[in-house]
Amino acid sequence: MSDAINLETAKVLIEAAEAEAESMGLRMVITVANPEGNLIAQHRMDDAWLASVDISRNKAYTAAALQTPTHELAEPTHPGESLWGLQTTDENRLVVFGGGYPLEVDGEIVGTVGVSGGEVSEDMAVASAAVERFEELVE
């Protein structure tokens, strides 16, 4: 198994996400977690919503727990679909909308990122900036 990302790398990813959020005029909370979904680092930009602290952390946790980007859970968790109700399990920590991504090296998850503070598409764009920066680091 690959080593989990460390605090130094988490800080670099947070910086990339924060720069993207600033370029979009947004105030976000950015979380980086290890492969088990445990917190490595979290950053709340000035004036970011307090609720986004838990939401971003839970997005990072969900990406680890289910080993998938959180936006991929949206459709299968609609009423009548195969994963309906998933978000009410695991002590309500699972998030089924976009903004959480696994970070992989050679097909193994080495960490996750979760972002909250805007519309889902904005959360995804800011989180994607962290993912892109991570991919640059591991090339």
C-alpha positions as CSV (number, residue, x, y, z in Angstrom):
1,M,0.0,0.0,0.0
2,S,1.2,3.5,-0.8
3,D,1.9,5.9,2.1
4,A,-0.7,8.4,3.0
5,I,-0.1,12.0,2.1
6,N,1.5,14.0,4.8
7,L,0.8,17.4,6.3
8,E,3.2,19.2,4.0
9,T,1.4,17.9,1.0
10,A,-2.0,18.6,2.5
11,K,-0.9,22.2,2.9
12,V,0.1,22.5,-0.7
13,L,-3.3,21.1,-1.8
14,I,-5.1,23.5,0.5
15,E,-3.2,26.4,-1.0
16,A,-4.2,25.4,-4.5
17,A,-7.8,25.0,-3.5
18,E,-7.8,28.4,-1.7
19,A,-6.3,30.1,-4.7
20,E,-9.1,28.7,-6.9
21,A,-11.7,29.8,-4.4
22,E,-10.3,33.3,-4.3
23,S,-10.2,33.5,-8.0
24,M,-13.9,32.7,-8.0
25,G,-14.7,35.1,-5.2
26,L,-15.7,32.4,-2.8
27,R,-15.0,31.7,0.9
28,M,-14.6,27.9,1.4
29,V,-13.6,25.3,3.9
30,I,-11.0,22.9,2.5
31,T,-10.3,19.5,4.2
32,V,-7.6,16.9,3.4
33,A,-7.9,13.5,5.0
34,N,-6.0,10.3,5.0
35,P,-7.1,7.1,3.2
36,E,-9.3,6.2,6.2
37,G,-11.0,9.5,6.2
38,N,-9.3,10.9,9.2
39,L,-8.3,14.6,9.2
40,I,-4.8,15.6,8.1
41,A,-5.5,19.3,7.7
42,Q,-8.5,21.7,7.4
43,H,-8.6,25.4,6.5
44,R,-11.5,27.7,6.9
45,M,-11.1,30.9,4.8
46,D,-12.2,34.1,6.4
47,D,-16.0,34.4,6.5
48,A,-16.6,30.9,5.2
49,W,-19.8,29.3,6.5
50,L,-19.4,27.6,9.8
51,A,-21.5,24.7,8.6
52,S,-18.9,24.1,5.9
53,V,-16.4,22.9,8.5
54,D,-18.4,19.7,9.0
55,I,-19.6,19.4,5.5
56,S,-16.1,19.6,3.9
57,R,-14.7,17.1,6.5
58,N,-17.6,14.7,5.8
59,K,-17.0,15.0,2.0
60,A,-13.4,14.0,2.5
61,Y,-14.5,11.2,4.8
62,T,-17.1,10.0,2.2
63,A,-14.5,9.9,-0.6
64,A,-12.4,7.7,1.6
65,A,-15.1,5.5,3.1
66,L,-16.7,4.8,-0.3
67,Q,-13.5,5.2,-2.4
68,T,-15.3,7.4,-4.9
69,P,-15.9,11.1,-5.7
70,T,-19.0,12.3,-3.8
71,H,-20.7,13.6,-6.9
72,E,-21.0,10.1,-8.2
73,L,-23.3,9.3,-5.3
74,A,-25.9,11.9,-6.2
75,E,-27.9,9.9,-8.8
76,P,-27.9,6.4,-7.1
77,T,-29.2,8.0,-3.8
78,H,-32.3,9.5,-5.3
79,P,-35.6,8.0,-4.0
80,G,-36.2,4.6,-5.6
81,E,-32.6,4.1,-6.7
82,S,-30.2,1.4,-5.4
83,L,-28.5,3.6,-2.7
84,W,-31.5,5.5,-1.5
85,G,-31.0,6.5,2.1
86,L,-27.2,6.0,2.0
87,Q,-26.7,9.5,3.4
88,T,-28.6,8.6,6.6
89,T,-26.1,5.8,7.5
90,D,-22.7,5.9,9.1
91,E,-23.8,8.4,11.7
92,N,-25.0,10.7,9.0
93,R,-21.4,11.4,7.9
94,L,-21.9,10.4,4.2
95,V,-22.3,13.2,1.7
96,V,-24.0,12.4,-1.6
97,F,-23.3,15.6,-3.6
98,G,-20.1,17.0,-5.1
99,G,-17.0,18.4,-3.6
100,G,-15.2,15.3,-2.2
101,Y,-12.5,13.4,-4.2
102,P,-10.1,10.5,-3.5
103,L,-6.4,11.2,-4.2
104,E,-4.7,8.2,-5.8
105,V,-1.2,7.0,-6.6
106,D,-1.0,3.8,-8.8
107,G,-4.6,3.1,-8.2
108,E,-4.4,3.3,-4.4
109,I,-6.1,6.0,-2.4
110,V,-3.5,7.9,-0.4
111,G,-5.8,10.7,0.8
112,T,-8.9,12.6,0.1
113,V,-10.0,16.2,-0.3
114,G,-13.4,17.8,0.6
115,V,-14.5,21.3,-0.1
116,S,-17.7,23.2,1.0
117,G,-18.9,26.8,0.9
118,G,-20.5,27.3,-2.4
119,E,-22.9,25.7,-4.9
120,V,-22.1,22.1,-5.6
121,S,-20.4,23.0,-9.0
122,E,-18.3,25.6,-7.2
123,D,-17.3,23.1,-4.5
124,M,-16.3,20.6,-7.2
125,A,-14.2,23.2,-9.1
126,V,-12.3,24.2,-6.0
127,A,-11.7,20.6,-4.9
128,S,-10.6,19.8,-8.5
129,A,-7.9,22.4,-8.2
130,A,-6.5,20.5,-5.2
131,V,-6.8,17.2,-7.1
132,E,-5.0,18.7,-10.1
133,R,-2.2,20.0,-7.9
134,F,-1.9,16.6,-6.3
135,E,-1.5,15.0,-9.7
136,E,1.2,17.4,-10.6
137,L,3.1,16.5,-7.4
138,V,3.0,12.8,-8.1
139,E,4.0,13.0,-11.8
